[in-house]
Structures are given as C-alpha cells and as structure tokens.
Amino acid sequence: MPYPDLIPSLLFKLYENQLALEASILELSNWVEQRGSAEVADNVRGALFTIGHNEEFIKMTLAVLMESE
C-alpha cells in the first residue's frame, strides 16, 4: 500500500462525516415529529441507533490506529 499512514486520517475524517450526518438526520427526525409524523421519526431514530451503538468501538479503534502512526 503506497500511503498506509493516510488510512487512520482518512478513517477519522469519515468518522467525523458520519457524526455530522447523524446529527443532521436527528434534527430532521425531530422536525418531522413536530409536524405529526411520530412513527417516521421513531423509525429514523431506530436506524440511527446503529450509529450510536458502534460509535465507541469506532472511536477506540481510530485512537489505536492514530497512536501507531
């Protein structure tokens, strides 16, 4: 692999993007719920649960990868 030192940085940026998307989608689900679509908002929050569930593992793994640079 020509640039193995870039992989941890790339993964970190992807992780930051994931968190930004999570926050944006959560805002939209709140907006949808306020307009009477609680079921849709609950479905969205259920899907977002996976992001939250995996967040700690991703964060710890990134820390290990960035430490080894």
C-alpha positions in Angstrom: 0.0 0.0 0.0 1.6 3.3 -1.1 0.3 5.6 1.7 -0.6 3.5 4.8 -0.1 6.5 7.1 -3.1 8.2 5.4 -5.5 5.4 6.4 -6.0 6.5 10.0 -6.5 10.1 9.0 -9.0 9.1 6.2 -10.9 6.9 8.6 -11.1 9.7 11.2 -12.5 12.1 8.6 -15.1 9.6 7.5 -16.0 9.1 11.2 -16.4 12.9 11.6 -18.7 12.9 8.5 -20.7 10.1 9.9 -21.3 12.0 13.2 -22.3 15.1 11.2 -24.8 13.1 9.2 -26.1 11.5 12.3 -26.7 14.9 13.9 -28.4 16.3 10.7 -30.7 13.3 10.4 -31.6 13.5 14.0 -32.5 17.2 13.5 -34.7 16.2 10.5 -36.4 13.5 12.5 -37.3 16.0 15.2 -38.6 18.3 12.6 -40.7 15.5 11.1 -42.0 14.5 14.5 -43.1 18.1 15.3 -45.2 18.0 12.1 -47.2 15.0 13.2 -45.2 12.1 11.8 -44.0 10.5 15.1 -43.9 7.0 13.5 -41.5 8.2 10.8 -39.3 10.0 13.3 -39.2 6.8 15.5 -38.1 4.8 12.5 -35.4 7.2 11.7 -34.2 7.2 15.4 -34.2 3.4 15.3 -31.9 3.4 12.3 -29.7 6.0 14.0 -29.3 3.7 16.9 -26.8 1.6 15.0 -24.5 4.6 14.5 -24.6 5.3 18.3 -24.2 1.7 19.1 -21.0 1.4 17.0 -19.6 4.8 17.9 -17.5 3.8 20.9 -15.8 0.9 19.0 -15.0 3.1 16.1 -13.6 5.9 18.3 -11.4 3.4 20.2 -10.2 1.7 17.1 -9.3 5.1 15.5 -7.4 6.1 18.6 -5.3 2.9 18.4 -4.7 3.4 14.6 -3.7 7.1 15.1 -1.5 6.2 18.0 0.5 3.8 15.9 1.3 6.4 13.2 
